[in-house]
Amino acid sequence: MIGYKFMGKAHSHAYRDVSFYFEINVEPVLQAVCGRNEEAVKEAAAKMGWRSYETDWRALIERDDIDLIDIVTPNNSHTEIAIAAAEAGKHVFCEKPLAMTLEQSKRMLEAVEKNGVIHMINHNYRFAPAVQLAKKLIESGRLGKIYHVRATYLQDWIMDPQFPLVWRLSKEVCGSGSHGDLAAHSIDLARFLVGEFKEVSGILETFIKQRPIVEDSSGLSGKATSDKMGEVDVDDVSVFIARFESGAIGTFEATRFAGGNRNGNRIEINGEKGSIRWDMENMNNLQVYFHDDEPGLQGFRTINCTEEIHPYAGAYWPAGHIIGYEHTFINLIVELLNGVDKGYSPLPNFTDGVRNQAVLEAVEQSSRTKQWVSISDLLKKSEPSTVV
């Protein structure tokens, strides 16, 4: 695993616990973790259960005792690491968004396909049992033709103007702000549940243009060095509307300036026969409404998705004994390991990463041009280059 902080902790926990809950044919061995700070990565390796550590990711990729490379680094290093790993014959699991640009993501997909390695992208929210149940309801036709997708991802952790300029607020490192960090999740959920985007129109906005230079950061926190200020060159908020290939209409909002929302990842889907609602802050529950319910008893019902019949839930506790954020990673890792065992790239994989990146880039383009942008046209225009 390359990287060891916020997502590194979540991934490490999933590798360590997956065989406790699920019967799997491939047992993950936490062979080596990599980070630039030797003291910090050594401590992380000991704490999270890794057998060894490296301070150069290239050395990690060259090791013969490594089969899979897990990339949990900031966005600007995904492309170089993933391509190098694929060329070394390693399977690749990568954090989202897949890359900084659509062109980069296409080269990553080409590399894994050319070298015949297993690949997957971490969109863990797909793997909440409630989201999986929503997928089943939609696929079985219980909601009928889908009319609306309404998604928001609301946080508030950078509302203080004195919050420092962490890497997530630097375009050079992350590519975009709330758009790539948060809207990417909403886009993936919409694609998973409803299908492909056709075209989008949106705006990106930055509310606070300067912030104190950061001294140290971890996860979603940071500490400033002094009163010296730096430029914020990514978006604080992303808002867009969309048409889907199916004819459905979507509205999307991602922001870190929605006071009182710690992690408000929410989606509602309305169809001709019913609707569903899901909220990550209440992730075990799916709200479901059917039009053909008896008059006087109609309304959203709350399904606690902890029964054995619910996807993945049967591997954990008795009904009503809820699971948490960390279990979405375990559920995803099960699919990754099954893919490695049977020789296929589970969904979501780098193909999904490219599609996701196309929607992200289309919204950015729309914000600049103030026009609708076609996803298929953008995919055709963006050709990979030979430069990393």
C-alpha positions as CSV (number, residue, x, y, z in Angstrom):
1,M,0.0,0.0,0.0
2,I,1.4,3.4,-1.0
3,G,0.2,6.0,1.5
4,Y,-0.9,5.4,5.1
5,K,-3.0,8.2,6.6
6,F,-6.8,8.6,6.4
7,M,-7.6,6.1,3.5
8,G,-4.6,4.0,4.4
9,K,-6.1,3.3,7.8
10,A,-9.5,2.4,6.2
11,H,-7.9,0.1,3.7
12,S,-5.6,-1.6,6.2
13,H,-8.5,-2.3,8.5
14,A,-10.5,-3.9,5.7
15,Y,-7.6,-6.1,4.6
16,R,-7.1,-7.2,8.3
17,D,-10.8,-8.0,8.9
18,V,-12.2,-9.3,5.6
19,S,-11.4,-12.9,6.4
20,F,-13.0,-12.6,9.8
21,Y,-16.4,-12.0,8.2
22,F,-16.3,-13.5,4.8
23,E,-15.2,-16.9,3.3
24,I,-12.6,-16.0,0.7
25,N,-10.1,-18.0,-1.4
26,V,-7.5,-15.3,-1.5
27,E,-6.0,-14.3,1.9
28,P,-4.6,-10.7,1.9
29,V,-1.1,-10.5,3.3
30,L,-0.1,-7.0,4.5
31,Q,3.4,-7.3,3.1
32,A,4.6,-3.7,2.8
33,V,3.4,-0.1,3.2
34,C,5.1,2.9,1.7
35,G,5.5,6.6,2.7
36,R,8.1,9.4,2.3
37,N,8.5,10.0,6.1
38,E,10.4,7.0,7.4
39,E,9.6,7.6,11.0
40,A,5.9,8.1,10.3
41,V,5.6,5.2,7.9
42,K,7.5,2.8,10.3
43,E,5.1,3.7,13.0
44,A,2.1,3.3,10.7
45,A,3.3,-0.1,9.6
46,A,3.6,-1.3,13.2
47,K,0.2,0.1,14.2
48,M,-1.8,-1.1,11.1
49,G,-0.2,-4.6,10.9
50,W,2.1,-4.3,7.9
51,R,5.1,-6.6,7.8
52,S,7.6,-4.1,6.4
53,Y,7.8,-0.6,5.0
54,E,9.5,1.4,2.2
55,T,10.1,5.1,1.6
56,D,10.3,4.9,-2.2
57,W,7.2,3.6,-4.0
58,R,9.3,2.5,-6.9
59,A,11.2,0.1,-4.6
60,L,7.8,-1.3,-3.4
61,I,6.7,-2.0,-7.0
62,E,9.9,-3.8,-7.8
63,R,9.5,-6.3,-5.0
64,D,8.8,-9.9,-6.0
65,D,6.8,-10.5,-2.8
66,I,4.1,-8.0,-3.8
67,D,1.1,-9.0,-6.1
68,L,-1.2,-6.0,-5.7
69,I,-0.5,-2.3,-5.3
70,D,-3.0,-0.2,-3.3
71,I,-2.7,3.5,-4.1
72,V,-4.0,5.8,-1.3
73,T,-1.8,8.8,-2.1
74,P,-3.0,12.3,-3.1
75,N,-4.5,12.5,-6.6
76,N,-1.4,13.9,-8.5
77,S,0.6,10.7,-8.0
78,H,-2.1,8.2,-9.0
79,T,-1.3,8.1,-12.7
80,E,2.4,7.5,-12.5
81,I,2.2,4.9,-9.8
82,A,-0.7,3.0,-11.4
83,I,1.0,2.8,-14.8
84,A,4.3,1.7,-13.3
85,A,2.5,-0.9,-11.2
86,A,0.6,-2.3,-14.2
87,E,3.8,-2.4,-16.3
88,A,5.5,-4.4,-13.4
89,G,2.6,-6.9,-13.6
90,K,1.0,-5.9,-10.4
91,H,-2.8,-5.7,-9.8
92,V,-3.9,-2.2,-9.0
93,F,-6.4,-0.8,-6.5
94,C,-6.7,3.0,-6.6
95,E,-8.4,5.7,-4.6
96,K,-10.9,8.1,-6.2
97,P,-10.9,10.2,-8.3
98,L,-8.8,8.0,-10.5
99,A,-6.7,10.8,-11.8
100,M,-6.3,14.6,-12.2
101,T,-7.7,14.6,-15.7
102,L,-9.7,12.5,-18.1
103,E,-6.6,12.1,-20.3
104,Q,-4.6,10.7,-17.4
105,S,-7.4,8.3,-16.4
106,K,-7.6,6.9,-20.0
107,R,-3.8,6.2,-19.9
108,M,-4.3,4.4,-16.6
109,L,-7.0,2.2,-18.1
110,E,-4.9,1.5,-21.2
111,A,-2.0,0.4,-19.0
112,V,-4.0,-2.1,-16.8
113,E,-5.7,-3.5,-19.9
114,K,-2.5,-3.8,-21.9
115,N,-0.7,-5.6,-19.1
116,G,-3.6,-7.8,-18.2
117,V,-3.7,-6.9,-14.5
118,I,-6.8,-6.8,-12.2
119,H,-7.9,-3.2,-11.5
120,M,-10.4,-1.6,-9.2
121,I,-11.2,1.9,-8.0
122,N,-12.4,2.7,-4.4
123,H,-16.0,3.9,-4.5
124,N,-16.8,2.3,-1.2
125,Y,-20.3,3.9,-0.8
126,R,-21.6,1.5,-3.4
127,F,-21.0,-1.2,-0.9
128,A,-23.4,-0.1,1.9
129,P,-26.1,-2.8,2.0
130,A,-28.8,-0.1,1.7
131,V,-27.3,1.1,-1.6
132,Q,-27.0,-2.4,-2.8
133,L,-30.7,-3.0,-2.0
134,A,-31.6,0.2,-3.9
135,K,-29.8,-1.2,-6.9
136,K,-31.8,-4.4,-6.7
137,L,-35.1,-2.5,-6.4
138,I,-34.2,-0.4,-9.5
139,E,-32.9,-3.3,-11.6
140,S,-36.0,-5.4,-10.8
141,G,-38.3,-2.6,-12.0
142,R,-39.9,-1.8,-8.6
143,L,-39.4,1.9,-9.2
144,G,-40.3,1.8,-12.9
145,K,-38.9,4.4,-15.3
146,I,-36.6,6.7,-13.5
147,Y,-37.4,10.4,-13.7
148,H,-35.2,12.2,-11.1
149,V,-31.8,11.7,-9.5
150,R,-31.2,14.2,-6.6
151,A,-27.8,14.0,-5.0
152,T,-25.9,16.2,-2.5
153,Y,-22.7,15.7,-0.7
154,L,-22.4,18.4,2.0
155,Q,-19.6,19.0,4.5
156,D,-18.5,22.0,6.6
157,W,-14.9,21.3,7.7
158,I,-13.3,24.3,5.9
159,M,-15.8,27.0,6.7
160,D,-13.3,28.8,9.0
161,P,-11.3,31.2,6.9
162,Q,-8.3,30.4,9.1
163,F,-8.4,26.7,8.2
164,P,-5.0,26.1,6.5
165,L,-4.2,25.4,2.9
166,V,-4.1,21.6,3.1
167,W,-3.4,19.5,0.0
168,R,-7.1,19.0,-0.7
169,L,-7.2,22.8,-1.5
170,S,-4.3,22.8,-4.0
171,K,-5.1,22.2,-7.7
172,E,-1.5,21.0,-8.3
173,V,-2.0,18.1,-5.9
174,C,-5.7,17.2,-6.1
175,G,-6.9,18.7,-9.4
176,S,-10.2,20.0,-8.0
177,G,-11.8,20.7,-4.6
178,S,-15.2,19.6,-3.5
179,H,-15.9,18.6,-7.1
180,G,-13.4,15.8,-7.3
181,D,-13.4,14.9,-3.6
182,L,-17.2,14.8,-3.0
183,A,-19.1,15.1,-6.3
184,A,-17.1,12.1,-7.6
185,H,-18.9,9.9,-5.0
186,S,-22.4,11.3,-6.0
187,I,-21.5,10.8,-9.7
188,D,-20.5,7.2,-9.0
189,L,-23.7,6.4,-7.0
190,A,-25.8,7.9,-9.8
191,R,-24.0,5.9,-12.5
192,F,-24.3,2.7,-10.4
193,L,-28.0,3.1,-9.7
194,V,-29.3,4.9,-12.8
195,G,-26.8,4.6,-15.6
196,E,-24.6,6.8,-17.8
197,F,-24.7,10.5,-17.9
198,K,-25.5,12.1,-21.3
199,E,-24.7,15.8,-20.7
200,V,-24.2,18.3,-17.9
201,S,-24.3,22.0,-17.1
202,G,-22.7,23.3,-14.0
203,I,-20.8,25.9,-12.0
204,L,-17.8,25.8,-9.7
205,E,-17.1,28.5,-7.1
206,T,-14.4,29.3,-4.6
207,F,-15.6,31.3,-1.6
208,I,-12.3,31.8,0.3
209,K,-9.5,32.7,-2.0
210,Q,-6.6,32.7,0.5
211,R,-5.7,30.6,3.5
212,P,-2.8,30.2,5.9
213,I,0.1,28.0,4.6
214,V,-0.1,24.5,6.2
215,E,2.6,23.1,8.4
216,D,1.2,19.6,8.8
217,S,-2.0,17.9,7.8
218,S,-3.7,14.5,8.4
219,G,-7.0,13.3,7.2
220,L,-9.4,16.4,7.2
221,S,-7.3,18.4,9.6
222,G,-4.3,20.6,9.5
223,K,-2.1,23.1,11.3
224,A,-0.8,26.5,10.0
225,T,2.8,27.5,10.2
226,S,2.4,31.3,10.5
227,D,0.3,34.2,9.2
228,K,1.7,33.6,5.7
229,M,-1.2,33.1,3.2
230,G,-1.5,31.0,0.1
231,E,-3.9,31.0,-2.9
232,V,-6.8,28.6,-2.9
233,D,-7.1,27.5,-6.6
234,V,-9.8,24.8,-6.3
235,D,-13.5,25.0,-6.0
236,D,-15.3,25.2,-2.6
237,V,-18.6,24.2,-4.2
238,S,-19.8,22.3,-7.3
239,V,-23.4,22.5,-8.5
240,F,-24.6,20.9,-11.8
241,I,-27.6,19.5,-13.5
242,A,-27.5,16.5,-15.8
243,R,-29.4,14.5,-18.4
244,F,-28.9,10.7,-18.3
245,E,-28.9,8.4,-21.3
246,S,-32.1,6.9,-19.9
247,G,-33.9,10.2,-20.0
248,A,-33.7,10.9,-16.3
249,I,-32.9,14.3,-15.0
250,G,-30.3,14.9,-12.2
251,T,-29.3,17.7,-9.8
252,F,-26.0,17.5,-7.9
253,E,-24.4,19.7,-5.3
254,A,-21.1,19.2,-3.5
255,T,-19.8,21.7,-0.9
256,R,-17.6,22.0,2.1
257,F,-19.5,25.1,3.2
258,A,-22.8,23.6,4.4
259,G,-22.8,24.3,8.1
260,G,-24.0,21.5,10.3
261,N,-23.3,18.8,7.7
262,R,-20.4,16.6,8.7
263,N,-20.7,14.0,5.9
264,G,-24.0,14.5,4.2
265,N,-23.7,12.1,1.3
266,R,-27.4,11.8,0.2
267,I,-29.2,10.6,-2.8
268,E,-32.9,10.4,-3.8
269,I,-34.3,8.7,-6.9
270,N,-37.8,9.1,-8.1
271,G,-39.5,6.8,-10.6
272,E,-42.9,6.2,-12.1
273,K,-43.7,3.5,-9.5
274,G,-41.8,4.6,-6.4
275,S,-38.8,6.4,-4.9
276,I,-35.8,5.7,-2.7
277,R,-33.7,7.8,-0.4
278,W,-30.3,7.1,1.2
279,D,-28.2,9.2,3.6
280,M,-24.6,8.1,4.5
281,E,-25.0,9.6,8.0
282,N,-27.7,7.0,8.5
283,M,-26.2,4.4,6.2
284,N,-27.9,1.3,7.4
285,N,-31.4,2.6,6.5
286,L,-33.0,2.9,3.0
287,Q,-36.2,4.9,2.7
288,V,-38.6,3.4,0.1
289,Y,-41.9,4.6,-1.3
290,F,-44.2,2.7,-3.7
291,H,-47.1,4.4,-5.5
292,D,-49.3,1.3,-5.4
293,D,-49.4,1.1,-1.6
294,E,-52.9,1.3,-0.1
295,P,-54.4,4.8,0.1
296,G,-54.0,6.2,3.6
297,L,-50.9,4.2,4.2
298,Q,-48.7,5.6,1.5
299,G,-45.4,7.3,2.4
300,F,-41.7,6.5,2.8
301,R,-41.0,3.3,4.8
302,T,-37.6,2.8,6.5
303,I,-35.9,-0.4,5.8
304,N,-33.1,-1.3,8.2
305,C,-30.8,-3.2,5.9
306,T,-29.3,-5.5,8.4
307,E,-31.2,-8.7,7.6
308,E,-29.5,-11.8,6.2
309,I,-31.4,-11.2,2.9
310,H,-29.8,-7.8,2.4
311,P,-26.5,-7.7,0.4
312,Y,-23.4,-8.3,2.5
313,A,-25.4,-7.8,5.7
314,G,-25.5,-11.6,6.4
315,A,-21.8,-11.7,6.9
316,Y,-22.0,-9.5,10.0
317,W,-24.4,-9.4,13.0
318,P,-28.0,-10.4,13.7
319,A,-30.7,-8.1,12.3
320,G,-30.8,-4.7,13.8
321,H,-27.1,-4.8,14.8
322,I,-25.9,-2.0,12.5
323,I,-22.6,-1.9,10.7
324,G,-20.5,1.3,10.0
325,Y,-18.4,3.2,7.5
326,E,-15.4,0.8,7.8
327,H,-17.6,-2.1,6.6
328,T,-18.2,-0.5,3.2
329,F,-14.5,-1.0,2.6
330,I,-14.6,-4.6,3.8
331,N,-17.4,-5.3,1.4
332,L,-15.5,-3.8,-1.5
333,I,-12.3,-5.7,-0.6
334,V,-14.3,-8.9,-0.8
335,E,-15.0,-8.1,-4.4
336,L,-11.4,-7.1,-5.1
337,L,-10.1,-10.4,-3.7
338,N,-12.7,-12.5,-5.6
339,G,-11.6,-10.7,-8.7
340,V,-8.0,-11.6,-8.1
341,D,-9.0,-15.2,-7.3
342,K,-11.1,-15.6,-10.5
343,G,-9.2,-13.4,-12.8
344,Y,-11.5,-10.5,-13.5
345,S,-11.6,-6.8,-12.6
346,P,-14.6,-6.2,-10.3
347,L,-16.8,-3.2,-10.5
348,P,-16.2,-0.4,-10.1
349,N,-12.9,-0.6,-12.0
350,F,-10.8,1.8,-14.1
351,T,-13.5,1.9,-16.8
352,D,-15.8,3.4,-14.2
353,G,-13.0,5.7,-13.1
354,V,-12.7,7.0,-16.7
355,R,-16.5,7.5,-16.9
356,N,-16.5,9.3,-13.6
357,Q,-13.6,11.5,-14.6
358,A,-15.4,12.4,-17.9
359,V,-18.4,13.7,-15.9
360,L,-16.1,15.7,-13.5
361,E,-14.3,17.2,-16.4
362,A,-17.5,18.0,-18.3
363,V,-18.8,20.0,-15.4
364,E,-15.5,21.9,-15.1
365,Q,-15.7,22.7,-18.8
366,S,-19.3,23.8,-18.5
367,S,-18.4,26.1,-15.6
368,R,-15.8,27.8,-17.9
369,T,-17.9,28.0,-21.1
370,K,-21.4,28.4,-19.5
371,Q,-22.7,25.8,-21.9
372,W,-24.0,22.2,-21.8
373,V,-21.2,19.6,-22.3
374,S,-21.8,16.2,-23.9
375,I,-20.1,13.3,-22.1
376,S,-19.7,11.1,-25.2
377,D,-18.2,14.1,-27.2
378,L,-15.7,14.7,-24.4
379,L,-14.7,11.1,-24.2
380,K,-14.1,11.1,-28.0
381,K,-12.0,14.3,-27.9
382,S,-9.8,13.3,-24.9
383,E,-7.0,11.1,-26.3
384,P,-4.2,9.8,-24.2
385,S,-0.7,11.1,-24.7
386,T,2.7,9.5,-24.0
387,V,3.6,12.0,-21.3
388,V,3.0,11.1,-17.6
